[in-house]
Amino acid sequence: MSGVVHRAADMDASGPVSLGRRLANGRQSPTAPLKIFGHAKKKINDIFVEISSYIDDGIRFLEGISVLVQKIIVLFKFEVRSSFYS
């Protein structure tokens, strides 16, 4: 058993999987950890931007409901007053 870690390839059920990119000279270039981190960070930021848009949509929806409820309350009070005086 060897203590050497090979970063260029890994195995899955279908065979070897490349963890790097193939250069023009045929060699494998392992993906740099900083590049992997940057890619992951971008994906996470994209997810938070999407969540933010959902939150903004929810806020607009609740504000719309609030206005609608206020109008309903005003109409209900008007109906109660008009039926009381009739």
Buried (B, 14 or more C-beta within 10 A) or exposed (E): EEEEEEEEEEEEEEEEEEBBEEEEEEEBEBBEEEEEEEEEEEEEEEEEEEEEEEEEEEEEEEEEEEEEEEEEEEEEEEEEEEEEEE
